[in-house]
Amino acid sequence: MIFITNILPIIFVAASWLTHCIMGMIWKKRNKRFLAFLTENAYQILSGGSCEFEGFEYRRETRITRFYCCMSVLFLTYYEQSGFIPTDNSAKEKALCIILALTGGWWGFPWGPIKTIQAVYKTCTAESITVFDIYRSILSAEDLRRYAGIIV
């Protein structure tokens, strides 16, 4: 019984870390694909059309969001954002980020508990932005005018 109670937290933290690492790789790859998708379809989306990416239709007014997650072990705390997620489909990712932060974030000293609270708070209060806001951050004003006749 003592062995199980001693090893169970270690297994739990290892599983949380593994899940976090896998999700981090998935988010990074998805973000690259998503930004490439936005770049390739800039003219169509900015001119009022729509395009589909991973089964979801994106327009310039589509709202997307990002969540925060952290993991810690001893003196190492890892803190990152999730990928861009359409706000309509974000409940599962939001719950996953909160669970990962609460189960694996507070194990590091001194930043673990601080970053865990920060990640949970930022995830719970995450605001969505529009696809157009992303275009404003990745394209110059000249490109925006050229793609959609927008004066910025």
C-alpha positions in Angstrom: 0.0 0.0 0.0 2.8 2.4 0.8 4.5 1.7 -2.5 1.3 2.5 -4.4 0.7 5.8 -2.5 4.4 6.8 -3.2 4.5 5.8 -6.9 1.0 7.1 -7.8 1.8 10.8 -7.8 4.9 10.1 -9.9 2.9 8.2 -12.5 0.2 11.0 -12.4 2.8 13.8 -13.1 4.6 11.7 -15.7 1.3 11.2 -17.6 0.5 14.9 -17.3 3.9 15.8 -18.7 3.6 13.3 -21.5 0.1 14.7 -22.4 1.4 18.2 -22.3 4.4 17.4 -24.5 2.2 15.7 -27.1 -0.3 18.6 -27.1 2.5 21.1 -27.4 3.8 19.4 -30.5 0.2 19.2 -31.9 -0.4 22.9 -31.2 2.9 24.0 -32.8 2.3 22.0 -36.0 -1.3 23.2 -36.2 -0.3 26.8 -35.8 2.2 26.5 -38.6 -0.4 24.9 -40.9 -3.1 27.5 -39.8 -0.8 30.5 -40.5 0.2 29.0 -43.9 -3.6 28.5 -44.6 -4.2 32.2 -43.7 -1.4 33.3 -45.9 -2.4 31.2 -48.9 -6.1 32.2 -48.6 -5.6 35.9 -47.6 -7.2 37.3 -50.8 -10.3 35.2 -50.6 -10.9 35.6 -46.8 -10.1 39.4 -46.7 -12.3 40.1 -49.7 -15.3 38.7 -47.9 -15.2 35.1 -48.9 -14.6 32.0 -46.7 -12.3 29.0 -46.7 -12.3 25.7 -44.8 -9.5 24.5 -42.6 -9.7 21.3 -40.7 -13.5 21.1 -41.1 -14.2 24.7 -40.0 -15.1 27.6 -42.2 -13.1 30.7 -41.7 -14.2 34.3 -42.7 -12.6 37.6 -41.7 -15.0 38.0 -38.8 -14.6 34.4 -37.5 -13.6 34.5 -33.8 -10.7 32.4 -32.6 -9.0 32.1 -29.3 -5.9 30.7 -27.6 -5.5 29.2 -24.1 -2.6 28.9 -21.7 -1.0 25.8 -20.1 1.9 25.1 -17.8 3.8 22.1 -16.6 6.5 22.0 -13.8 9.0 19.6 -12.3 11.3 20.7 -9.5 12.9 23.9 -10.7 11.6 23.8 -14.3 8.4 25.4 -15.3 7.2 25.3 -18.9 4.5 27.8 -19.9 2.9 28.1 -23.4 -0.1 29.0 -25.4 -2.4 26.6 -27.2 -3.0 26.8 -30.9 -5.5 29.0 -32.6 -9.0 27.5 -31.9 -12.3 28.6 -33.4 -14.2 30.0 -30.4 -17.3 27.9 -31.3 -15.2 24.7 -30.9 -13.1 25.7 -27.9 -14.7 24.1 -24.8 -12.7 20.9 -25.1 -9.3 22.6 -25.5 -10.1 25.0 -22.7 -10.9 22.2 -20.3 -7.8 20.3 -21.4 -5.6 23.3 -20.7 -7.1 23.9 -17.3 -6.8 20.2 -16.3 -3.1 20.0 -17.5 -2.2 23.2 -15.6 -3.9 22.1 -12.4 -2.5 18.5 -12.5 1.1 19.3 -13.6 1.7 23.0 -13.3 2.2 23.5 -9.6 5.0 20.9 -9.1 7.9 23.3 -9.7 9.5 25.8 -7.3 9.2 28.8 -7.2 7.4 29.5 -10.5 5.1 26.4 -10.7 2.3 27.6 -8.5 2.5 31.2 -9.8 2.4 30.1 -13.5 -0.4 27.6 -12.7 -2.6 30.3 -11.3 -1.7 32.6 -14.2 -2.4 29.9 -16.8 -5.8 29.0 -15.3 -6.8 32.6 -14.9 -5.8 33.5 -18.5 -7.5 30.5 -19.9 -10.7 31.1 -18.0 -10.8 34.8 -19.1 -9.4 34.2 -22.6 -10.8 36.7 -25.1 -11.4 35.8 -28.7 -10.0 37.7 -31.6 -11.1 37.8 -35.3 -9.2 36.3 -38.2 -8.9 39.9 -39.5 -7.0 40.8 -36.3 -4.5 38.0 -37.1 -4.1 39.4 -40.6 -3.4 42.8 -39.2 -0.6 41.3 -37.1 1.0 39.2 -39.9 0.5 41.4 -43.0 1.6 45.0 -43.6 -0.9 47.8 -44.2 0.1 47.8 -47.8 -0.7 44.0 -48.2 -4.1 44.5 -46.5 -5.0 47.3 -48.9 -3.8 45.2 -51.9 -5.8 42.1 -50.7 -9.1 43.7 -49.7 -8.9 47.4 -50.5 -8.8 48.1 -46.7 -7.5 51.4 -45.5 -5.6 50.7 -42.2 
